[in-house]
Amino acid sequence: MAAQTGSRNLRPGTSLLKTLLTRSLRPGPGHRGVRPGPGAGPGQSRSLSSGTGRLSPVWSPQLPGRSHQELYRLSVSDPDQFWGSAAADRLRWIKPFQRVRDCELSSGRIGWFLGGQLNVSVNCLDVHVEKHPDRVALIWERDEPGTEEKVTYRELLETTCRLANTLKSHGVCKGDRVAIYMPVCPLAVAAMLACARIGAVHTVVFAGFSSEALAGRIQDAECKVVLTCNQAVRGGRLLDLKRTVDEAVRSCPSVRHVLVARRTSNPTAMGKLDVPLEEHASVCPPEPMDSEDLLFLLYTSGSTGKPKGIVHTQAGYLLYAALTHQFVFDYRDGDVFGCVADVGWITGHSYIVYGPLCNGATSVLFESTPVYPDPGRYWETVQRLRINQFYGAPTAIRLLLKYDESWVKKYDRSSLRTLGSVGEPINHEAWDWFYNVVGDGRCPLVDTWWQTETGGVCIAPRPAEDGAEIIPAMAMRPFFGIQPALMGEQGEPLTGNDVSGALCISQPWPGMARSIFRDHQRFVDAYFKPYPGYYFTGDAAFRSPDGYYQITGRMDDVINVSGHRLGTAEIEDALDEHPAVPESAVIGIPHDIKGEVPFAFVVLKDAVASPSEEDAVLTQLRSLVATKIAKYAVPDHFLVVQQLPKTRSGKIMRRILRKIASGAAGDLGDVSTLDDPSVAPAASQKHVPSKAVNILKLQMFLNL
C-alpha cells in the first residue's frame, strides 16, 4: 500500500503553479542545467557545428541566396549533411553524435544521430531559462472563459523538476513507462517533460477514453505509475477522470501508484494505490539519454486489432518537431502559437509541447470546446491572447461555419499571421471560410498532412519560396527530407505528374516512428512490407500537373466503381460545396454489378426543415457530384443525419458508418473513442435502403 503523505494535493485550478511550487518561483540553489556538448563528433564530416542554438548556414531557409528548392534538393540528395548540421546546431548535446543515420526501410531499421546523448527537457526548458527565464512558456486557456493562466519557462522548469523527483520517489526509473491521463493543463505538459527529465517513457492517454480503452493501453505498455486529476472540465461539463482510472487499474497489475492532482475542489475518494502529488525539490539533474532511447509511446486505433503503441525516440523526433513548427507555421521569436488540439494526440505532442517549447515559443493550452460558451470562443481567445498562429481541425471549422459570420467578425483577429489545418483533408467550403472569414484573406492557410507515425508535418504549402502560391484545400509541398512517391496497383513507382496512387515516402527522416512497442514485426508488416524499400502511409494521393500533392483519403477510403477509382474525400468535397451541407462523409458499400458504390451520410443545416426541402437538396447534391466529378461518382444512397460519429480528436469513425450501411450495426466493435455516444442519426426512410432504415430504428448509437 502506498504511503499517504501529509503534503498538499496539487490543485491545477485558480493558482496551479503557486500550489505546486510552494512560495518560491525562483530556480533552487545549485540549478545549473546542462552545458553544451564540445562539438561535432568524428563521424560528422563537413564542419558540422556544435549546439549553439543558431541556424546553420548549411540549411537555414532564411539564408540569402539559397532558394527553398535548393535547400529541399540538398535535404533529399545529402540527408547526412542537411540533418547532421541541423541537429548539431539546433539541439544541445551532452555527448556529440558520431553518425547521422543508420536506416534500412525494407527491414524497418531506423536510427538517427547515433552515439549522441542529450536530454529533451533540457532542450525544451533549461536552454530558455538561461536566456529568458520570465518568458511565458504556456498560456492555459481554461474551460471558463477569461480565466487564463500564464506559466513562465522558469516556473515550468521548476514544476517539471518537482514532478520528476516525485516520480523518482515512487520508484520510476529510466525506461519505465508512465501513463498520463489528464486534462489539457500545464501539469500535463510538466508530467511529459518530467518523464523526459528522468528517462521514463510517457504514454499520454486522451482524458475521455473509457476505462477499458485506458486499461488496454496501460496493460500493453506495462505502466508502473499513472498520473491523473480528480476531474476534468470541458464545455461546462465535469468528467470524472479518477473514477475512470480506478476502474482501469483494477485490471492492470503493473501499476504500483496512481498520483492524483486536483482540477476541481470536489471531494475525491482515495484508494490503496492512490497518492496525492507531493511537493519535492525544484532541482532534478537531467538523465543523459541516447538519441534512440524511447521518449514516448502513443497509441493509435486501427479498424481491427488492438491499439498500436507507436514508438518515438529522443533526438530525431525533437529536431523534426521543432523544425516543422518553425518553418511550416512561420514561427518567429516571441510569437504566441495557438494549437487547439489535445495533448493526448500527436498534434498536441508535436505542436503544443515539444516543437514550440524547443523553439522557445509561447504555446496555448486550450481546455474547452469551439462552441463553449458560444461559437465565438476560438476568436475571442485569439483576440484576448493575441495569437499569431492558429492550428485546428477541419471538423471544428465545418462546425463553426454553420453559424453566422458575426461570431467571427466581432473579434479582433489582426494578430493572426498563419492559419493551419490538421487531421484530415479540408474541403473547399471550409478552406474558403477559414481563409476569407477568419483570416480576412490575408493569412496563409497551410493544409498539413502527417500522421502519428511521421512525428510531424510531412506535406504542407509552407515552407516555400517567398510569395509562392497556395492552392486551396491542397497539402502541396513536401517538407525538407520528405521524398513522396506514388505507387501503382502493381507496386510500381508512378513517374511524371497528373497521376494518382498509394502515397509512400522513399527515404527515412528523423521524426518517423521507430517501431510498434514490443511488436516490431507488426510495424514492418504495416508500413514497409506493402512496398519494399518505401514507407507506406496508408493514404492515397494525387500529384497535380504542377507536381503538387493532394491527399485523396485513406486507401481503404478509395472506392472502385466499375473500374473507376474514387477518393471519398473528393466526393465529400463536392457535397460540402452545397450551401445547405456543412459536413458529409462518404463510404463505399458492395454492389453486385459495379463492385462498389458510394454511400453518403449528409448533415444538413437547420434551415432545411421539411421533407420536400430535403428532397430538393438531395437532387441538387446528385447533380453537383455529377457536375464536379462524374455521373459514376454520384452516391447510390444518401442518409440525412444530425451528426456524424467522431472520435474525440474530431475524426469521423468511418468504420462505424460502414457497419451501419452494411447492416452490421449490432457489431460495431470498439467504440470507446466516440466523442458523443448518444448521437442518434435521424433520417427520412425514402432516402436510404431498407436495411439502413431498420438499423436506424434500433437507434444503435443510444446503446453504445
Summary of the structure (lengths in Angstrom):
residues: 704
radius of gyration: 24.9
end to end distance: 35.8
largest distance: 76.8
contacts: 2485
relative contact order: 0.09
helix: 31%
strand: 22%
